[in-house]
Amino acid sequence: MKMAENGSLSYAFKWSQQHTAQFIKLRGENDELFTGVKNSASVAWGTILEKIGLQGKVTPLQAKKKWDNLKYI
């Protein structure tokens, strides 16, 4: 649990190995969604999160950061 800037409590999502594996698989399968067109990546991440069942728990920005961090492991 973390304190948000506005003083409310927010919960940090903990990625399981299963969620991470699904995330990587779906990102690879949906590469065509990441066209480089403005805002397309946010929509694409939202689509992937919805397929995993994490929409509302993880934002598209958090998904992008997760992907970026996985590339350096």
Predicted model as a PDB file, atoms N, CA, C, CB and O in Angstrom, pLDDT in the B-factor column:
MODEL        1                                                                  
ATOM      1  N   MET A   1       0.847  -1.169   0.000  1.00 48.00           N  
ATOM      2  CA  MET A   1       0.000   0.000   0.000  1.00 48.00           C  
ATOM      3  C   MET A   1       0.895   1.236   0.000  1.00 48.00           C  
ATOM      4  CB  MET A   1      -0.965  -0.004   1.220  1.00 48.00           C  
ATOM      5  O   MET A   1       1.884   1.296   0.732  1.00 48.00           O  
ATOM      6  N   LYS A   2       0.544   2.214  -0.821  1.00 48.00           N  
ATOM      7  CA  LYS A   2       1.320   3.446  -0.911  1.00 48.00           C  
ATOM      8  C   LYS A   2       0.394   4.643  -0.732  1.00 48.00           C  
ATOM      9  CB  LYS A   2       2.071   3.530  -2.265  1.00 48.00           C  
ATOM     10  O   LYS A   2      -0.802   4.575  -1.015  1.00 48.00           O  
ATOM     11  N   MET A   3       0.967   5.722  -0.264  1.00 48.00           N  
ATOM     12  CA  MET A   3       0.218   6.968  -0.135  1.00 48.00           C  
ATOM     13  C   MET A   3       0.370   7.741  -1.442  1.00 48.00           C  
ATOM     14  CB  MET A   3       0.718   7.816   1.094  1.00 48.00           C  
ATOM     15  O   MET A   3       1.485   8.044  -1.867  1.00 48.00           O  
ATOM     16  N   ALA A   4      -0.744   8.053  -2.066  1.00 52.00           N  
ATOM     17  CA  ALA A   4      -0.728   8.825  -3.301  1.00 52.00           C  
ATOM     18  C   ALA A   4      -0.484  10.293  -2.985  1.00 52.00           C  
ATOM     19  CB  ALA A   4      -2.050   8.649  -4.078  1.00 52.00           C  
ATOM     20  O   ALA A   4      -0.612  10.727  -1.839  1.00 52.00           O  
ATOM     21  N   GLU A   5      -0.129  11.056  -4.025  1.00 56.00           N  
ATOM     22  CA  GLU A   5       0.151  12.478  -3.825  1.00 56.00           C  
ATOM     23  C   GLU A   5      -1.045  13.239  -3.259  1.00 56.00           C  
ATOM     24  CB  GLU A   5       0.577  13.107  -5.134  1.00 56.00           C  
ATOM     25  O   GLU A   5      -0.875  14.220  -2.536  1.00 56.00           O  
ATOM     26  N   ASN A   6      -2.257  12.785  -3.589  1.00 55.00           N  
ATOM     27  CA  ASN A   6      -3.441  13.494  -3.097  1.00 55.00           C  
ATOM     28  C   ASN A   6      -3.845  13.060  -1.684  1.00 55.00           C  
ATOM     29  CB  ASN A   6      -4.603  13.273  -4.047  1.00 55.00           C  
ATOM     30  O   ASN A   6      -4.872  13.499  -1.167  1.00 55.00           O  
ATOM     31  N   GLY A   7      -3.034  12.197  -1.061  1.00 56.00           N  
ATOM     32  CA  GLY A   7      -3.303  11.777   0.304  1.00 56.00           C  
ATOM     33  C   GLY A   7      -4.119  10.506   0.422  1.00 56.00           C  
ATOM     34  O   GLY A   7      -4.295   9.995   1.528  1.00 56.00           O  
ATOM     35  N   SER A   8      -4.629   9.974  -0.696  1.00 56.00           N  
ATOM     36  CA  SER A   8      -5.404   8.738  -0.627  1.00 56.00           C  
ATOM     37  C   SER A   8      -4.461   7.539  -0.697  1.00 56.00           C  
ATOM     38  CB  SER A   8      -6.453   8.677  -1.769  1.00 56.00           C  
ATOM     39  O   SER A   8      -3.321   7.663  -1.146  1.00 56.00           O  
ATOM     40  N   LEU A   9      -4.933   6.406  -0.260  1.00 57.00           N  
ATOM     41  CA  LEU A   9      -4.128   5.184  -0.305  1.00 57.00           C  
ATOM     42  C   LEU A   9      -4.311   4.505  -1.652  1.00 57.00           C  
ATOM     43  CB  LEU A   9      -4.512   4.221   0.846  1.00 57.00           C  
ATOM     44  O   LEU A   9      -5.418   4.458  -2.189  1.00 57.00           O  
ATOM     45  N   SER A  10      -3.220   3.980  -2.194  1.00 62.00           N  
ATOM     46  CA  SER A  10      -3.301   3.213  -3.436  1.00 62.00           C  
ATOM     47  C   SER A  10      -2.551   1.909  -3.232  1.00 62.00           C  
ATOM     48  CB  SER A  10      -2.715   4.016  -4.648  1.00 62.00           C  
ATOM     49  O   SER A  10      -1.665   1.818  -2.383  1.00 62.00           O  
ATOM     50  N   TYR A  11      -2.905   0.920  -4.001  1.00 71.00           N  
ATOM     51  CA  TYR A  11      -2.303  -0.394  -3.878  1.00 71.00           C  
ATOM     52  C   TYR A  11      -1.405  -0.663  -5.076  1.00 71.00           C  
ATOM     53  CB  TYR A  11      -3.383  -1.479  -3.754  1.00 71.00           C  
ATOM     54  O   TYR A  11      -1.803  -0.450  -6.222  1.00 71.00           O  
ATOM     55  N   ALA A  12      -0.192  -1.131  -4.806  1.00 80.00           N  
ATOM     56  CA  ALA A  12       0.731  -1.482  -5.879  1.00 80.00           C  
ATOM     57  C   ALA A  12       0.443  -2.919  -6.291  1.00 80.00           C  
ATOM     58  CB  ALA A  12       2.227  -1.306  -5.434  1.00 80.00           C  
ATOM     59  O   ALA A  12       0.325  -3.807  -5.445  1.00 80.00           O  
ATOM     60  N   PHE A  13       0.332  -3.137  -7.584  1.00 86.00           N  
ATOM     61  CA  PHE A  13       0.068  -4.479  -8.093  1.00 86.00           C  
ATOM     62  C   PHE A  13       1.364  -5.266  -8.131  1.00 86.00           C  
ATOM     63  CB  PHE A  13      -0.579  -4.425  -9.495  1.00 86.00           C  
ATOM     64  O   PHE A  13       2.383  -4.764  -8.605  1.00 86.00           O  
ATOM     65  N   LYS A  14       1.334  -6.493  -7.636  1.00 92.00           N  
ATOM     66  CA  LYS A  14       2.498  -7.395  -7.664  1.00 92.00           C  
ATOM     67  C   LYS A  14       2.301  -8.381  -8.794  1.00 92.00           C  
ATOM     68  CB  LYS A  14       2.688  -8.143  -6.298  1.00 92.00           C  
ATOM     69  O   LYS A  14       1.367  -9.183  -8.770  1.00 92.00           O  
ATOM     70  N   TRP A  15       3.191  -8.327  -9.800  1.00 94.00           N  
ATOM     71  CA  TRP A  15       3.106  -9.209 -10.954  1.00 94.00           C  
ATOM     72  C   TRP A  15       3.502 -10.623 -10.559  1.00 94.00           C  
ATOM     73  CB  TRP A  15       4.000  -8.700 -12.097  1.00 94.00           C  
ATOM     74  O   TRP A  15       4.572 -10.832  -9.987  1.00 94.00           O  
ATOM     75  N   SER A  16       2.647 -11.595 -10.859  1.00 94.00           N  
ATOM     76  CA  SER A  16       2.996 -13.002 -10.636  1.00 94.00           C  
ATOM     77  C   SER A  16       3.793 -13.491 -11.845  1.00 94.00           C  
ATOM     78  CB  SER A  16       1.709 -13.887 -10.410  1.00 94.00           C  
ATOM     79  O   SER A  16       3.828 -12.826 -12.880  1.00 94.00           O  
ATOM     80  N   GLN A  17       4.428 -14.644 -11.713  1.00 95.00           N  
ATOM     81  CA  GLN A  17       5.155 -15.221 -12.846  1.00 95.00           C  
ATOM     82  C   GLN A  17       4.191 -15.544 -13.986  1.00 95.00           C  
ATOM     83  CB  GLN A  17       5.917 -16.494 -12.412  1.00 95.00           C  
ATOM     84  O   GLN A  17       4.528 -15.380 -15.159  1.00 95.00           O  
ATOM     85  N   GLN A  18       2.990 -16.003 -13.634  1.00 96.00           N  
ATOM     86  CA  GLN A  18       1.985 -16.334 -14.646  1.00 96.00           C  
ATOM     87  C   GLN A  18       1.545 -15.077 -15.409  1.00 96.00           C  
ATOM     88  CB  GLN A  18       0.763 -17.015 -13.988  1.00 96.00           C  
ATOM     89  O   GLN A  18       1.456 -15.105 -16.636  1.00 96.00           O  
ATOM     90  N   HIS A  19       1.275 -13.998 -14.710  1.00 96.00           N  
ATOM     91  CA  HIS A  19       0.892 -12.748 -15.362  1.00 96.00           C  
ATOM     92  C   HIS A  19       2.020 -12.239 -16.255  1.00 96.00           C  
ATOM     93  CB  HIS A  19       0.523 -11.684 -14.314  1.00 96.00           C  
ATOM     94  O   HIS A  19       1.776 -11.790 -17.375  1.00 96.00           O  
ATOM     95  N   THR A  20       3.255 -12.311 -15.758  1.00 96.00           N  
ATOM     96  CA  THR A  20       4.405 -11.841 -16.535  1.00 96.00           C  
ATOM     97  C   THR A  20       4.575 -12.672 -17.796  1.00 96.00           C  
ATOM     98  CB  THR A  20       5.687 -11.893 -15.693  1.00 96.00           C  
ATOM     99  O   THR A  20       4.838 -12.121 -18.865  1.00 96.00           O  
ATOM    100  N   ALA A  21       4.428 -13.990 -17.689  1.00 97.00           N  
ATOM    101  CA  ALA A  21       4.557 -14.868 -18.855  1.00 97.00           C  
ATOM    102  C   ALA A  21       3.470 -14.559 -19.893  1.00 97.00           C  
ATOM    103  CB  ALA A  21       4.477 -16.351 -18.424  1.00 97.00           C  
ATOM    104  O   ALA A  21       3.751 -14.488 -21.089  1.00 97.00           O  
ATOM    105  N   GLN A  22       2.245 -14.378 -19.434  1.00 97.00           N  
ATOM    106  CA  GLN A  22       1.143 -14.025 -20.335  1.00 97.00           C  
ATOM    107  C   GLN A  22       1.408 -12.670 -20.990  1.00 97.00           C  
ATOM    108  CB  GLN A  22      -0.203 -13.997 -19.567  1.00 97.00           C  
ATOM    109  O   GLN A  22       1.167 -12.489 -22.184  1.00 97.00           O  
ATOM    110  N   PHE A  23       1.897 -11.740 -20.208  1.00 97.00           N  
ATOM    111  CA  PHE A  23       2.203 -10.392 -20.671  1.00 97.00           C  
ATOM    112  C   PHE A  23       3.220 -10.438 -21.816  1.00 97.00           C  
ATOM    113  CB  PHE A  23       2.738  -9.530 -19.507  1.00 97.00           C  
ATOM    114  O   PHE A  23       3.018  -9.812 -22.857  1.00 97.00           O  
ATOM    115  N   ILE A  24       4.300 -11.173 -21.622  1.00 96.00           N  
ATOM    116  CA  ILE A  24       5.346 -11.293 -22.640  1.00 96.00           C  
ATOM    117  C   ILE A  24       4.795 -11.966 -23.893  1.00 96.00           C  
ATOM    118  CB  ILE A  24       6.548 -12.088 -22.093  1.00 96.00           C  
ATOM    119  O   ILE A  24       5.062 -11.519 -25.009  1.00 96.00           O  
ATOM    120  N   LYS A  25       4.033 -13.031 -23.712  1.00 97.00           N  
ATOM    121  CA  LYS A  25       3.463 -13.776 -24.836  1.00 97.00           C  
ATOM    122  C   LYS A  25       2.517 -12.877 -25.650  1.00 97.00           C  
ATOM    123  CB  LYS A  25       2.708 -15.035 -24.326  1.00 97.00           C  
ATOM    124  O   LYS A  25       2.613 -12.819 -26.876  1.00 97.00           O  
ATOM    125  N   LEU A  26       1.621 -12.191 -24.972  1.00 97.00           N  
ATOM    126  CA  LEU A  26       0.652 -11.334 -25.663  1.00 97.00           C  
ATOM    127  C   LEU A  26       1.319 -10.131 -26.333  1.00 97.00           C  
ATOM    128  CB  LEU A  26      -0.408 -10.852 -24.682  1.00 97.00           C  
ATOM    129  O   LEU A  26       0.886  -9.692 -27.398  1.00 97.00           O  
ATOM    130  N   ARG A  27       2.360  -9.608 -25.715  1.00 96.00           N  
ATOM    131  CA  ARG A  27       3.076  -8.483 -26.342  1.00 96.00           C  
ATOM    132  C   ARG A  27       3.693  -8.944 -27.665  1.00 96.00           C  
ATOM    133  CB  ARG A  27       4.184  -7.921 -25.386  1.00 96.00           C  
ATOM    134  O   ARG A  27       3.634  -8.225 -28.662  1.00 96.00           O  
ATOM    135  N   GLY A  28       4.272 -10.119 -27.671  1.00 95.00           N  
ATOM    136  CA  GLY A  28       4.852 -10.662 -28.894  1.00 95.00           C  
ATOM    137  C   GLY A  28       3.812 -10.963 -29.955  1.00 95.00           C  
ATOM    138  O   GLY A  28       4.040 -10.723 -31.141  1.00 95.00           O  
ATOM    139  N   GLU A  29       2.676 -11.483 -29.537  1.00 96.00           N  
ATOM    140  CA  GLU A  29       1.602 -11.831 -30.470  1.00 96.00           C  
ATOM    141  C   GLU A  29       0.881 -10.611 -31.033  1.00 96.00           C  
ATOM    142  CB  GLU A  29       0.604 -12.728 -29.787  1.00 96.00           C  
ATOM    143  O   GLU A  29       0.230 -10.701 -32.074  1.00 96.00           O  
ATOM    144  N   ASN A  30       0.993  -9.478 -30.356  1.00 94.00           N  
ATOM    145  CA  ASN A  30       0.265  -8.271 -30.756  1.00 94.00           C  
ATOM    146  C   ASN A  30       1.194  -7.143 -31.175  1.00 94.00           C  
ATOM    147  CB  ASN A  30      -0.619  -7.800 -29.625  1.00 94.00           C  
ATOM    148  O   ASN A  30       0.874  -5.967 -31.003  1.00 94.00           O  
ATOM    149  N   ASP A  31       2.338  -7.503 -31.722  1.00 92.00           N  
ATOM    150  CA  ASP A  31       3.322  -6.510 -32.128  1.00 92.00           C  
ATOM    151  C   ASP A  31       2.750  -5.509 -33.140  1.00 92.00           C  
ATOM    152  CB  ASP A  31       4.540  -7.202 -32.716  1.00 92.00           C  
ATOM    153  O   ASP A  31       3.160  -4.348 -33.172  1.00 92.00           O  
ATOM    154  N   GLU A  32       1.804  -5.966 -33.961  1.00 93.00           N  
ATOM    155  CA  GLU A  32       1.221  -5.086 -34.985  1.00 93.00           C  
ATOM    156  C   GLU A  32       0.410  -3.940 -34.388  1.00 93.00           C  
ATOM    157  CB  GLU A  32       0.338  -5.892 -35.915  1.00 93.00           C  
ATOM    158  O   GLU A  32       0.136  -2.957 -35.077  1.00 93.00           O  
ATOM    159  N   LEU A  33       0.021  -4.051 -33.117  1.00 92.00           N  
ATOM    160  CA  LEU A  33      -0.727  -2.975 -32.463  1.00 92.00           C  
ATOM    161  C   LEU A  33       0.164  -1.789 -32.117  1.00 92.00           C  
ATOM    162  CB  LEU A  33      -1.398  -3.496 -31.202  1.00 92.00           C  
ATOM    163  O   LEU A  33      -0.329  -0.676 -31.931  1.00 92.00           O  
ATOM    164  N   PHE A  34       1.462  -2.017 -32.030  1.00 92.00           N  
ATOM    165  CA  PHE A  34       2.417  -0.980 -31.650  1.00 92.00           C  
ATOM    166  C   PHE A  34       2.987  -0.353 -32.915  1.00 92.00           C  
ATOM    167  CB  PHE A  34       3.554  -1.560 -30.754  1.00 92.00           C  
ATOM    168  O   PHE A  34       4.112  -0.646 -33.318  1.00 92.00           O  
ATOM    169  N   THR A  35       2.192   0.514 -33.532  1.00 90.00           N  
ATOM    170  CA  THR A  35       2.505   1.059 -34.849  1.00 90.00           C  
ATOM    171  C   THR A  35       3.382   2.294 -34.811  1.00 90.00           C  
ATOM    172  CB  THR A  35       1.248   1.380 -35.564  1.00 90.00           C  
ATOM    173  O   THR A  35       3.957   2.668 -35.833  1.00 90.00           O  
ATOM    174  N   GLY A  36       3.499   2.934 -33.665  1.00 89.00           N  
ATOM    175  CA  GLY A  36       4.239   4.186 -33.576  1.00 89.00           C  
ATOM    176  C   GLY A  36       3.351   5.403 -33.774  1.00 89.00           C  
ATOM    177  O   GLY A  36       3.793   6.534 -33.571  1.00 89.00           O  
ATOM    178  N   VAL A  37       2.099   5.180 -34.171  1.00 89.00           N  
ATOM    179  CA  VAL A  37       1.151   6.280 -34.308  1.00 89.00           C  
ATOM    180  C   VAL A  37       0.832   6.807 -32.912  1.00 89.00           C  
ATOM    181  CB  VAL A  37      -0.151   5.824 -35.055  1.00 89.00           C  
ATOM    182  O   VAL A  37       0.736   6.043 -31.952  1.00 89.00           O  
ATOM    183  N   LYS A  38       0.669   8.120 -32.817  1.00 87.00           N  
ATOM    184  CA  LYS A  38       0.406   8.752 -31.524  1.00 87.00           C  
ATOM    185  C   LYS A  38      -0.743   8.049 -30.789  1.00 87.00           C  
ATOM    186  CB  LYS A  38       0.076  10.242 -31.718  1.00 87.00           C  
ATOM    187  O   LYS A  38      -1.821   7.846 -31.346  1.00 87.00           O  
ATOM    188  N   ASN A  39      -0.493   7.690 -29.544  1.00 86.00           N  
ATOM    189  CA  ASN A  39      -1.468   7.077 -28.638  1.00 86.00           C  
ATOM    190  C   ASN A  39      -1.760   5.603 -28.941  1.00 86.00           C  
ATOM    191  CB  ASN A  39      -2.750   7.851 -28.692  1.00 86.00           C  
ATOM    192  O   ASN A  39      -2.518   4.973 -28.203  1.00 86.00           O  
ATOM    193  N   SER A  40      -1.184   5.040 -29.997  1.00 90.00           N  
ATOM    194  CA  SER A  40      -1.483   3.636 -30.318  1.00 90.00           C  
ATOM    195  C   SER A  40      -0.943   2.687 -29.258  1.00 90.00           C  
ATOM    196  CB  SER A  40      -0.898   3.268 -31.681  1.00 90.00           C  
ATOM    197  O   SER A  40      -1.571   1.670 -28.966  1.00 90.00           O  
ATOM    198  N   ALA A  41       0.216   3.004 -28.675  1.00 94.00           N  
ATOM    199  CA  ALA A  41       0.799   2.120 -27.671  1.00 94.00           C  
ATOM    200  C   ALA A  41      -0.079   2.045 -26.427  1.00 94.00           C  
ATOM    201  CB  ALA A  41       2.201   2.594 -27.296  1.00 94.00           C  
ATOM    202  O   ALA A  41      -0.233   0.972 -25.843  1.00 94.00           O  
ATOM    203  N   SER A  42      -0.650   3.162 -26.019  1.00 94.00           N  
ATOM    204  CA  SER A  42      -1.521   3.165 -24.843  1.00 94.00           C  
ATOM    205  C   SER A  42      -2.741   2.272 -25.068  1.00 94.00           C  
ATOM    206  CB  SER A  42      -1.968   4.600 -24.507  1.00 94.00           C  
ATOM    207  O   SER A  42      -3.144   1.523 -24.179  1.00 94.00           O  
ATOM    208  N   VAL A  43      -3.315   2.359 -26.249  1.00 94.00           N  
ATOM    209  CA  VAL A  43      -4.462   1.512 -26.593  1.00 94.00           C  
ATOM    210  C   VAL A  43      -4.025   0.048 -26.647  1.00 94.00           C  
ATOM    211  CB  VAL A  43      -5.083   1.946 -27.954  1.00 94.00           C  
ATOM    212  O   VAL A  43      -4.737  -0.835 -26.167  1.00 94.00           O  
ATOM    213  N   ALA A  44      -2.856  -0.204 -27.230  1.00 96.00           N  
ATOM    214  CA  ALA A  44      -2.348  -1.572 -27.347  1.00 96.00           C  
ATOM    215  C   ALA A  44      -2.094  -2.178 -25.962  1.00 96.00           C  
ATOM    216  CB  ALA A  44      -1.052  -1.593 -28.185  1.00 96.00           C  
ATOM    217  O   ALA A  44      -2.472  -3.322 -25.706  1.00 96.00           O  
ATOM    218  N   TRP A  45      -1.456  -1.418 -25.073  1.00 97.00           N  
ATOM    219  CA  TRP A  45      -1.224  -1.923 -23.717  1.00 97.00           C  
ATOM    220  C   TRP A  45      -2.546  -2.201 -23.012  1.00 97.00           C  
ATOM    221  CB  TRP A  45      -0.390  -0.920 -22.901  1.00 97.00           C  
ATOM    222  O   TRP A  45      -2.680  -3.199 -22.303  1.00 97.00           O  
ATOM    223  N   GLY A  46      -3.517  -1.321 -23.208  1.00 96.00           N  
ATOM    224  CA  GLY A  46      -4.844  -1.534 -22.613  1.00 96.00           C  
ATOM    225  C   GLY A  46      -5.483  -2.817 -23.109  1.00 96.00           C  
ATOM    226  O   GLY A  46      -6.112  -3.539 -22.334  1.00 96.00           O  
ATOM    227  N   THR A  47      -5.328  -3.108 -24.391  1.00 96.00           N  
ATOM    228  CA  THR A  47      -5.864  -4.342 -24.979  1.00 96.00           C  
ATOM    229  C   THR A  47      -5.206  -5.567 -24.348  1.00 96.00           C  
ATOM    230  CB  THR A  47      -5.653  -4.353 -26.510  1.00 96.00           C  
ATOM    231  O   THR A  47      -5.882  -6.535 -24.002  1.00 96.00           O  
ATOM    232  N   ILE A  48      -3.899  -5.517 -24.205  1.00 97.00           N  
ATOM    233  CA  ILE A  48      -3.163  -6.641 -23.600  1.00 97.00           C  
ATOM    234  C   ILE A  48      -3.566  -6.824 -22.148  1.00 97.00           C  
ATOM    235  CB  ILE A  48      -1.640  -6.417 -23.701  1.00 97.00           C  
ATOM    236  O   ILE A  48      -3.781  -7.950 -21.701  1.00 97.00           O  
ATOM    237  N   LEU A  49      -3.671  -5.727 -21.404  1.00 97.00           N  
ATOM    238  CA  LEU A  49      -4.076  -5.818 -19.998  1.00 97.00           C  
ATOM    239  C   LEU A  49      -5.477  -6.406 -19.862  1.00 97.00           C  
ATOM    240  CB  LEU A  49      -4.024  -4.436 -19.337  1.00 97.00           C  
ATOM    241  O   LEU A  49      -5.751  -7.170 -18.937  1.00 97.00           O  
ATOM    242  N   GLU A  50      -6.354  -6.048 -20.783  1.00 97.00           N  
ATOM    243  CA  GLU A  50      -7.716  -6.576 -20.763  1.00 97.00           C  
ATOM    244  C   GLU A  50      -7.705  -8.086 -20.995  1.00 97.00           C  
ATOM    245  CB  GLU A  50      -8.586  -5.876 -21.828  1.00 97.00           C  
ATOM    246  O   GLU A  50      -8.432  -8.820 -20.325  1.00 97.00           O  
ATOM    247  N   LYS A  51      -6.892  -8.551 -21.932  1.00 96.00           N  
ATOM    248  CA  LYS A  51      -6.803  -9.986 -22.227  1.00 96.00           C  
ATOM    249  C   LYS A  51      -6.263 -10.780 -21.042  1.00 96.00           C  
ATOM    250  CB  LYS A  51      -5.917 -10.217 -23.447  1.00 96.00           C  
ATOM    251  O   LYS A  51      -6.661 -11.924 -20.826  1.00 96.00           O  
ATOM    252  N   ILE A  52      -5.365 -10.182 -20.282  1.00 96.00           N  
ATOM    253  CA  ILE A  52      -4.800 -10.850 -19.106  1.00 96.00           C  
ATOM    254  C   ILE A  52      -5.748 -10.760 -17.912  1.00 96.00           C  
ATOM    255  CB  ILE A  52      -3.441 -10.234 -18.743  1.00 96.00           C  
ATOM    256  O   ILE A  52      -5.679 -11.570 -16.988  1.00 96.00           O  
ATOM    257  N   GLY A  53      -6.632  -9.767 -17.944  1.00 95.00           N  
ATOM    258  CA  GLY A  53      -7.548  -9.565 -16.821  1.00 95.00           C  
ATOM    259  C   GLY A  53      -7.001  -8.585 -15.801  1.00 95.00           C  
ATOM    260  O   GLY A  53      -7.407  -8.600 -14.639  1.00 95.00           O  
ATOM    261  N   LEU A  54      -6.082  -7.732 -16.231  1.00 95.00           N  
ATOM    262  CA  LEU A  54      -5.469  -6.770 -15.316  1.00 95.00           C  
ATOM    263  C   LEU A  54      -5.926  -5.338 -15.537  1.00 95.00           C  
ATOM    264  CB  LEU A  54      -3.985  -6.832 -15.446  1.00 95.00           C  
ATOM    265  O   LEU A  54      -5.411  -4.418 -14.902  1.00 95.00           O  
ATOM    266  N   GLN A  55      -6.885  -5.141 -16.425  1.00 93.00           N  
ATOM    267  CA  GLN A  55      -7.392  -3.795 -16.666  1.00 93.00           C  
ATOM    268  C   GLN A  55      -8.021  -3.287 -15.372  1.00 93.00           C  
ATOM    269  CB  GLN A  55      -8.426  -3.777 -17.845  1.00 93.00           C  
ATOM    270  O   GLN A  55      -8.820  -3.985 -14.749  1.00 93.00           O  
ATOM    271  N   GLY A  56      -7.665  -2.092 -14.978  1.00 92.00           N  
ATOM    272  CA  GLY A  56      -8.152  -1.532 -13.725  1.00 92.00           C  
ATOM    273  C   GLY A  56      -7.192  -1.760 -12.569  1.00 92.00           C  
ATOM    274  O   GLY A  56      -7.267  -1.076 -11.548  1.00 92.00           O  
ATOM    275  N   LYS A  57      -6.285  -2.728 -12.729  1.00 94.00           N  
ATOM    276  CA  LYS A  57      -5.269  -2.986 -11.705  1.00 94.00           C  
ATOM    277  C   LYS A  57      -3.919  -2.423 -12.122  1.00 94.00           C  
ATOM    278  CB  LYS A  57      -5.148  -4.489 -11.434  1.00 94.00           C  
ATOM    279  O   LYS A  57      -3.110  -2.029 -11.283  1.00 94.00           O  
ATOM    280  N   VAL A  58      -3.688  -2.392 -13.429  1.00 95.00           N  
ATOM    281  CA  VAL A  58      -2.432  -1.893 -13.996  1.00 95.00           C  
ATOM    282  C   VAL A  58      -2.793  -0.913 -15.108  1.00 95.00           C  
ATOM    283  CB  VAL A  58      -1.522  -3.073 -14.538  1.00 95.00           C  
ATOM    284  O   VAL A  58      -3.656  -1.204 -15.936  1.00 95.00           O  
ATOM    285  N   THR A  59      -2.142   0.233 -15.130  1.00 95.00           N  
ATOM    286  CA  THR A  59      -2.410   1.223 -16.178  1.00 95.00           C  
ATOM    287  C   THR A  59      -1.545   0.905 -17.406  1.00 95.00           C  
ATOM    288  CB  THR A  59      -2.128   2.677 -15.660  1.00 95.00           C  
ATOM    289  O   THR A  59      -0.542   0.201 -17.289  1.00 95.00           O  
ATOM    290  N   PRO A  60      -1.929   1.420 -18.575  1.00 95.00           N  
ATOM    291  CA  PRO A  60      -1.082   1.242 -19.752  1.00 95.00           C  
ATOM    292  C   PRO A  60       0.343   1.786 -19.544  1.00 95.00           C  
ATOM    293  CB  PRO A  60      -1.724   1.927 -20.949  1.00 95.00           C  
ATOM    294  O   PRO A  60       1.302   1.200 -20.047  1.00 95.00           O  
ATOM    295  N   LEU A  61       0.487   2.885 -18.818  1.00 94.00           N  
ATOM    296  CA  LEU A  61       1.816   3.426 -18.541  1.00 94.00           C  
ATOM    297  C   LEU A  61       2.637   2.452 -17.687  1.00 94.00           C  
ATOM    298  CB  LEU A  61       1.702   4.788 -17.833  1.00 94.00           C  
ATOM    299  O   LEU A  61       3.829   2.263 -17.928  1.00 94.00           O  
ATOM    300  N   GLN A  62       1.995   1.837 -16.692  1.00 95.00           N  
ATOM    301  CA  GLN A  62       2.691   0.856 -15.863  1.00 95.00           C  
ATOM    302  C   GLN A  62       3.081  -0.366 -16.687  1.00 95.00           C  
ATOM    303  CB  GLN A  62       1.815   0.436 -14.674  1.00 95.00           C  
ATOM    304  O   GLN A  62       4.143  -0.949 -16.471  1.00 95.00           O  
ATOM    305  N   ALA A  63       2.221  -0.758 -17.635  1.00 96.00           N  
ATOM    306  CA  ALA A  63       2.531  -1.889 -18.511  1.00 96.00           C  
ATOM    307  C   ALA A  63       3.748  -1.568 -19.373  1.00 96.00           C  
ATOM    308  CB  ALA A  63       1.316  -2.241 -19.402  1.00 96.00           C  
ATOM    309  O   ALA A  63       4.626  -2.412 -19.551  1.00 96.00           O  
ATOM    310  N   LYS A  64       3.800  -0.352 -19.907  1.00 94.00           N  
ATOM    311  CA  LYS A  64       4.949   0.059 -20.711  1.00 94.00           C  
ATOM    312  C   LYS A  64       6.228   0.005 -19.887  1.00 94.00           C  
ATOM    313  CB  LYS A  64       4.737   1.472 -21.271  1.00 94.00           C  
ATOM    314  O   LYS A  64       7.255  -0.481 -20.359  1.00 94.00           O  
ATOM    315  N   LYS A  65       6.165   0.504 -18.661  1.00 94.00           N  
ATOM    316  CA  LYS A  65       7.340   0.481 -17.786  1.00 94.00           C  
ATOM    317  C   LYS A  65       7.758  -0.954 -17.473  1.00 94.00           C  
ATOM    318  CB  LYS A  65       7.054   1.247 -16.482  1.00 94.00           C  
ATOM    319  O   LYS A  65       8.949  -1.264 -17.435  1.00 94.00           O  
ATOM    320  N   LYS A  66       6.781  -1.822 -17.249  1.00 95.00           N  
ATOM    321  CA  LYS A  66       7.074  -3.238 -17.001  1.00 95.00           C  
ATOM    322  C   LYS A  66       7.795  -3.827 -18.209  1.00 95.00           C  
ATOM    323  CB  LYS A  66       5.767  -4.034 -16.701  1.00 95.00           C  
ATOM    324  O   LYS A  66       8.796  -4.526 -18.048  1.00 95.00           O  
ATOM    325  N   TRP A  67       7.300  -3.555 -19.422  1.00 95.00           N  
ATOM    326  CA  TRP A  67       7.914  -4.063 -20.639  1.00 95.00           C  
ATOM    327  C   TRP A  67       9.352  -3.536 -20.781  1.00 95.00           C  
ATOM    328  CB  TRP A  67       7.070  -3.667 -21.869  1.00 95.00           C  
ATOM    329  O   TRP A  67      10.272  -4.291 -21.094  1.00 95.00           O  
ATOM    330  N   ASP A  68       9.523  -2.246 -20.548  1.00 94.00           N  
ATOM    331  CA  ASP A  68      10.853  -1.651 -20.648  1.00 94.00           C  
ATOM    332  C   ASP A  68      11.823  -2.294 -19.640  1.00 94.00           C  
ATOM    333  CB  ASP A  68      10.772  -0.129 -20.415  1.00 94.00           C  
ATOM    334  O   ASP A  68      12.981  -2.552 -19.966  1.00 94.00           O  
ATOM    335  N   ASN A  69      11.344  -2.544 -18.433  1.00 93.00           N  
ATOM    336  CA  ASN A  69      12.189  -3.176 -17.423  1.00 93.00           C  
ATOM    337  C   ASN A  69      12.524  -4.622 -17.771  1.00 93.00           C  
ATOM    338  CB  ASN A  69      11.509  -3.120 -16.072  1.00 93.00           C  
ATOM    339  O   ASN A  69      13.621  -5.092 -17.465  1.00 93.00           O  
ATOM    340  N   LEU A  70      11.595  -5.333 -18.404  1.00 93.00           N  
ATOM    341  CA  LEU A  70      11.852  -6.721 -18.792  1.00 93.00           C  
ATOM    342  C   LEU A  70      12.926  -6.807 -19.870  1.00 93.00           C  
ATOM    343  CB  LEU A  70      10.564  -7.381 -19.285  1.00 93.00           C  
ATOM    344  O   LEU A  70      13.662  -7.792 -19.937  1.00 93.00           O  
ATOM    345  N   LYS A  71      13.019  -5.786 -20.710  1.00 80.00           N  
ATOM    346  CA  LYS A  71      14.001  -5.807 -21.797  1.00 80.00           C  
ATOM    347  C   LYS A  71      15.428  -5.771 -21.282  1.00 80.00           C  
ATOM    348  CB  LYS A  71      13.771  -4.639 -22.730  1.00 80.00           C  
ATOM    349  O   LYS A  71      16.351  -6.133 -22.011  1.00 80.00           O  
ATOM    350  N   TYR A  72      15.629  -5.342 -20.041  1.00 73.00           N  
ATOM    351  CA  TYR A  72      16.968  -5.199 -19.503  1.00 73.00           C  
ATOM    352  C   TYR A  72      17.337  -6.309 -18.520  1.00 73.00           C  
ATOM    353  CB  TYR A  72      17.099  -3.867 -18.831  1.00 73.00           C  
ATOM    354  O   TYR A  72      18.361  -6.232 -17.841  1.00 73.00           O  
ATOM    355  N   ILE A  73      16.507  -7.328 -18.450  1.00 66.00           N  
ATOM    356  CA  ILE A  73      16.796  -8.445 -17.534  1.00 66.00           C  
ATOM    357  C   ILE A  73      17.638  -9.469 -18.243  1.00 66.00           C  
ATOM    358  CB  ILE A  73      15.495  -9.095 -17.005  1.00 66.00           C  
ATOM    359  O   ILE A  73      17.995 -10.490 -17.655  1.00 66.00           O  
TER     360      ILE A  73                                                      
ENDMDL                                                                          
END                                                                             
